Amino acid sequence: FESWSRTIRPHIEGWRKDLEIPEPPFQPGPHLFKVSLGAGCWRRIAIGGDASLEELAAAILDAFSFDPDHLYRFSYKDRFGRSVEIHHPYSAGDFDSASTAEVTVGDLPLHQGMCIGFLFDFGDQWDFDIQTENVNVDSMIGKPQVLERHGEAPEQYRGW
């Protein structure tokens, strides 16, 4: 069968790409996220699909009044259950991963309900949970926006 199928496969459209896994399409956005930091403290953030993950990190840190003076990484599970990490531009080479400056929000294979981790400051380990609430919302958006705030953000530098 295999030798026969190699002869026939180029002539049958459906067989040409039968083992190729298509890349997820770019999602231009805007995207709506609920970003939580502990119980009762969260922010709803809207950001365009063409914004870099570096811009998303800046929007999250600004929404929680954190200084952006530490390294960070985003992490999520791909459709095969493998962990994917995208690191701050200064540390991406150390982990052989993509940089947050190179990857846009729309490049991620996001869907409603998908969770993303955002670890900020590898020393203090601020662990933010990002839940995707909506992808490709109808309205247009320029800059990232904080749409809703709940709870007081903790002090970034505890005990200093």
Solvent accessible surface area in square Angstrom, and as a share of the most:
residue,aa,sasa,rsa
1,F,167,0.69
2,E,92,0.41
3,S,77,0.49
4,W,133,0.47
5,S,0,0.00
6,R,151,0.55
7,T,92,0.53
8,I,49,0.25
9,R,56,0.20
10,P,73,0.46
11,H,147,0.66
12,I,78,0.40
13,E,126,0.57
14,G,62,0.60
15,W,75,0.26
16,R,126,0.46
17,K,143,0.61
18,D,70,0.36
19,L,153,0.76
20,E,111,0.50
21,I,100,0.51
22,P,101,0.63
23,E,145,0.65
24,P,49,0.31
25,P,105,0.66
26,F,103,0.43
27,Q,26,0.12
28,P,85,0.53
29,G,15,0.14
30,P,6,0.04
31,H,1,0.00
32,L,35,0.17
33,F,1,0.00
34,K,55,0.23
35,V,0,0.00
36,S,28,0.18
37,L,15,0.07
38,G,58,0.56
39,A,111,0.86
40,G,57,0.55
41,C,9,0.05
42,W,41,0.14
43,R,13,0.05
44,R,50,0.18
45,I,0,0.00
46,A,10,0.07
47,I,0,0.00
48,G,7,0.06
49,G,0,0.00
50,D,112,0.58
51,A,10,0.08
52,S,17,0.11
53,L,0,0.00
54,E,69,0.31
55,E,83,0.37
56,L,1,0.00
57,A,1,0.01
58,A,54,0.42
59,A,14,0.11
60,I,0,0.00
61,L,4,0.02
62,D,106,0.55
63,A,1,0.01
64,F,2,0.01
65,S,96,0.62
66,F,9,0.04
67,D,72,0.37
68,P,104,0.65
69,D,88,0.46
70,H,61,0.27
71,L,61,0.30
72,Y,12,0.04
73,R,66,0.24
74,F,1,0.01
75,S,32,0.21
76,Y,24,0.09
77,K,127,0.54
78,D,26,0.14
79,R,137,0.50
80,F,109,0.46
81,G,47,0.45
82,R,146,0.53
83,S,77,0.50
84,V,43,0.25
85,E,66,0.30
86,I,7,0.04
87,H,0,0.00
88,H,25,0.11
89,P,43,0.27
90,Y,185,0.71
91,S,3,0.02
92,A,8,0.06
93,G,72,0.69
94,D,119,0.62
95,F,103,0.43
96,D,138,0.71
97,S,33,0.21
98,A,41,0.32
99,S,11,0.07
100,T,0,0.00
101,A,53,0.41
102,E,125,0.56
103,V,21,0.12
104,T,31,0.18
105,V,0,0.00
106,G,0,0.00
107,D,70,0.36
108,L,5,0.03
109,P,41,0.26
110,L,8,0.04
111,H,112,0.50
112,Q,136,0.61
113,G,37,0.36
114,M,17,0.08
115,C,90,0.54
116,I,5,0.02
117,G,21,0.21
118,F,0,0.00
119,L,16,0.08
120,F,0,0.00
121,D,9,0.05
122,F,63,0.26
123,G,68,0.65
124,D,54,0.28
125,Q,101,0.45
126,W,14,0.05
127,D,91,0.47
128,F,0,0.00
129,D,90,0.47
130,I,0,0.00
131,Q,80,0.35
132,T,0,0.00
133,E,40,0.18
134,N,63,0.32
135,V,27,0.16
136,N,65,0.33
137,V,46,0.26
138,D,142,0.74
139,S,70,0.45
140,M,173,0.77
141,I,31,0.16
142,G,69,0.66
143,K,163,0.69
144,P,47,0.29
145,Q,86,0.38
146,V,47,0.27
147,L,95,0.47
148,E,63,0.28
149,R,138,0.50
150,H,75,0.34
151,G,46,0.44
152,E,161,0.72
153,A,28,0.22
154,P,51,0.32
155,E,135,0.60
156,Q,12,0.05
157,Y,66,0.25
158,R,135,0.49
159,G,88,0.85
160,W,231,0.81
